[in-house]
Amino acid sequence: MDAFYASVAQLDNPELRGKPIAVGGSGRRGVISAASYEARKFGVKSAMSGNLAAKLCPELIFVKTDFERYTEISKKIRTIFFDYTNLVEPLSLDEAYLDVTENKKGHPSASLIAKEIRQRIFTEVGLTASAGISINKFIAKVASDYHKPNGQKTVNPEEVLEFLEVLDIRKFYGVGKVTAEKMYQKGIFTGIDLKNKSLDYLENHFGKSGAYYYHVVRGIHTSPVKPNRIRKSLAAERTFSENLSSEIFMLEKLNHISEEVAKRLAKNKVAGKTMTLKIKYSDFTLQTRSKTLPYYVSDKHLILETAKSLLYQEALHNSVRLLGISLSNLNTETKKVPEKKSLSVQLKIDF
């Protein structure tokens, strides 16, 4: 979806259409969750502080997040997806992979299916979407950003290698800002630069990710579309209006965060063994402290007690602006989910 949270706000409030808006971020310490394309022209983007966004765009309009509404619309969009295939793998509320090799419409063209789905989303929901179409998930993901907003890009099988060779390394899915800077320092600016590096070189300099980079630049990504993705972790966090220097006040915040985590665990009917306390200090340094329990927990009080022990594990080195609790090693990972037969990388469908 195109600027999903911001577009939903503009859909629900016609007065906001065509105007620069930011979701979240209001207040002295707010952080932007999403920005409309009108706001992006001024450099406003997600994860930016509200203060900086307002300086970049004095006319910026801040709106509150509404996850209940986002979820409602997301379900409508996924209903459209399921009219074409049951192989739908949601990545988030506003993004999903679809395998249409064999589709319910018997349609021979993946590109035309994408176009039809995008038109239906616009007609039935009122929002625009962009799509990427290719032989595997990696290339489709990269292509989906190519003609945003409200566009689509097809990378045919015979075009894959050329497409990747000229691609800016920052456009590779899985290459973040830090990794991109590291690659620049090593003379890797485009796909062809990456392709010229050996597997040993990439593994030596980028660890486990090295093999991933080596293969995807060659168009190799064999991960199938997984309609039954198993949740691996669940978390909640809070950024505070004022930095906290007293552990007494932090315990009060941890109480609320524990309650939120417990609610989410109950909603998803899961429990976890490994708890991680996330601490972001006033100087923006990040610290995590983890503990694996001998049993699964989902009760608020057990979550809070474990979080307390992690908080007291060592002295804090500065005042704190954010606390978060996450549970991983969930009991969902012990449940057996029938594996679907993997598709070959070269999908047999006309583009």
Stockholm file with secondary structure:
# STOCKHOLM 1.0

chainA/1-351         MDAFYASVAQLDNPELRGKPIAVGGSGRRGVISAASYEARKFGVKSAMSGNLAAKLCPELIFVKTDFERYTEISKKIRTIFFDYTNLVEPLSLDEAYLDVTENKKGHPSASLIAKEIRQRIFTEVGLTASAGISINKFIAKVASDYHKPNGQKTVNPEEVLEFLEVLDIRKFYGVGKVTAEKMYQKGIFTGIDLKNKSLDYLENHFGKSGAYYYHVVRGIHTSPVKPNRIRKSLAAERTFSENLSSEIFMLEKLNHISEEVAKRLAKNKVAGKTMTLKIKYSDFTLQTRSKTLPYYVSDKHLILETAKSLLYQEALHNSVRLLGISLSNLNTETKKVPEKKSLSVQLKIDF
#=GR chainA/1-351 SS CCSHHHHHHHHHCGGGTTSCEEEECCSTTCBEEEECHHHHTTTCCTTCBHHHHHHHCTTCEEECCCHHHHHHHHHHHHHHHHTTCSCEEEEETTEEEECCSSCTTCCSBHHHHHHHHHHHHHHHTSCCCCEEESSSHHHHHHHHTTTCSSCEEECCGGGHHHHHHTSBGGGSTTCCHHHHHHHHHTTCCBHHHHHTSCHHHHHHHHTTHHHHHHHHTTTCCCCCCCTTCCCCEEEEEEEEEEEECCHHHHHHHHHHHHHHHHHHHHHHTCCEEEEEEEEEETTCCEEEEEEEEEEEECCHHHHHHHHHHHHTTSCCSSCEEEEEEEEEEEGGGGSCCCCCCCCCSSCCSBC
#=GC SS_cons         CCSHHHHHHHHHCGGGTTSCEEEECCSTTCBEEEECHHHHTTTCCTTCBHHHHHHHCTTCEEECCCHHHHHHHHHHHHHHHHTTCSCEEEEETTEEEECCSSCTTCCSBHHHHHHHHHHHHHHHTSCCCCEEESSSHHHHHHHHTTTCSSCEEECCGGGHHHHHHTSBGGGSTTCCHHHHHHHHHTTCCBHHHHHTSCHHHHHHHHTTHHHHHHHHTTTCCCCCCCTTCCCCEEEEEEEEEEEECCHHHHHHHHHHHHHHHHHHHHHHTCCEEEEEEEEEETTCCEEEEEEEEEEEECCHHHHHHHHHHHHTTSCCSSCEEEEEEEEEEEGGGGSCCCCCCCCCSSCCSBC
//
